[in-house]
Amino acid sequence: MSSPVSEFTAAAPESAAEHFARKLAFEADCWDVHASLASANVDFVLLDVRSPTLFAQSHVPGALNLPHGKMTAHRMSEWPANTLFVVYCAGPHCNGADKAALRLSRLGLAVKAMVGGMTGWADEGFGFESLKKTS
């Protein structure tokens, strides 16, 4: 009698390697984004695709705010064509990062989604920043 885990046979190692390599081509995790931002080798643009209000309250340090609805060919032409974009939203319960990744890929741009978004960032214990209001 098999367990719920082994009820379905695991993929062959070659198939598993292919699957996980493809998955990593679409995603970056919070730890890798954090490590990259902390290094001198930031080779991507980090985009917070939530609303400007939520971005102002709290966001990943170094991120730019660009909601997916504002991602147009004209707007994205501000960056070189070979720019890699990493997008994130609130977390696993939000599909804003998927919508942004779809939009960017349809514009012919390289994109990865940061798995976990704000929730994942907080779960890793990484800090946030906010926009200070001026009087």
Secondary structure, DSSP 4 states (H G I P E B T S, - for coil): ---TTTSSPPPPHHHHHHHHHHHHHHEEEHHHHHHHHHSS---SEEEE-S-HHHHHH-B-TT-EE--GGG--HHHHTTS-TT-EEEEE-S-TT--HHHHHHHHHHHTT-EEEEEETHHHHHHHTT---B-PPPP-
